[in-house]
Amino acid sequence: QVQLVESGGGLVQPGESLRLSCAASGIIFSSRTMAWYRQAPGKQRDLVASIFSSGSTTYADSVKGRFTISRDNAKNTVYLQMNSLKPEDTGVYYCQTRPRLGSWGQGTQVTVSS
């Protein structure tokens, strides 16, 4: 079955950077669109960024120019480089296939606070 394991979150100050990783198994990774989602406290889970099998990417307006999604098909891993972090970026970050094929992973907590 599909398994997604996120890592790399933490507590950072505004303006700092983090790099999230998501290791996938149980899928033909290279052929799948992968995405990062964010769920802020008390809010719904929102799409942050997607990367297609071609390598093309899309971003939510709120993260354009600050976040970069990338993938390493040899490692079955998708990354999210987050720069110039803001307090409103705080939340649990999840990776997933698009369309969703399996359950959500445990996510990784990102907290941006001074």
N, C-alpha and C positions, 0 to 999 in steps of 0.2 A: 504494500500500500504506500501511498504518498506520505513522506515524512519531511517536515521542514523544521530546521533548528536554527533559530536566530541567536545572535550574540553581538557583543560590542557596545551595548548601552552603558550608561553611567550618569554621574552627576557632573555637570560642567557649568561654567559661568557664561553669561551672554557674550557672544563674539567668538567663543571657542569652537573647536571642531570635534567631530566624532566620526568613526567609520563603522558602520554596521555590516555584518556578514550573515548570510543565510545559506546553510548547506542543505541541499535537496537530495532525496533518494526516492526510488520507486517510480520515477518518471524518465522519459527520454528528454533530459533537461534541455539539450540544444535546440529542440524543436518547439519548446514552450515559451509563451510570453510569461514573464515573471514581473511581479509588482511588489511594491512596499506600500503598506497601509499604516495609518496612525490612528490611535484611539486616545483622545484626551480624556481626562477625568470627567465622568458624567456626560460624555458625548458619544455620538456614533462613530464607528470606524470609517475613516475616510481614505480614499486613494491618494497617495502622495506622488508616486512615480511608477512608470512602467518601462520595461525594455522588451522589445520584440525579438524573435529569433534572428532577425536581420541585423539587430544591433541598434535599430532606431529606438528613440526614447521619447517619452512624454512626461510632463510634470504638472502638478497642481500649480496654479498661479502663485500661491503663497510661498512656494519654495523655489521657483524659477530663479536661476542665477546663483543660488546658494547650495543646492543639493545636486549630486550627480549619481545616477544609477549606472551600474556596469555589471558585467557578467564574465565569468571564466568557465566556459563550457567543459574544459578539461578537468576542472575541480567540482563541477556541478554546484557552483556557488554564485550567488548574486550579492552585490555590495550596494551600500548607500553611503556615499561620502557626504557628510553634512558640515558645511562651513557657515560661519557667521550666525551661529545658533542664537535663537531668540527664546524668551520665556514661553511664547505661544507654541513653540515646537515640542514642548513637554508632552509626553504621552508614552503609551506602549506601542512599539513598532512591530509590525508583523510582515512577513513575506508570504506570498501566495502565488499560485499559478492563475492565469487569466485565460479562460474561465476557471473558476475554482474547481479543483479535482478532489481535494481531500479536506480533512479537518484543519482548523487553524492550529498553529504551533503555540508555544507558551509565550512567544513574543519577547522583546527585550525593552526594558524601561529606560527612557531617556528623560532626564530632568535637567532643565536649564534654569538656573537660579543663581542670584548673587548672594 
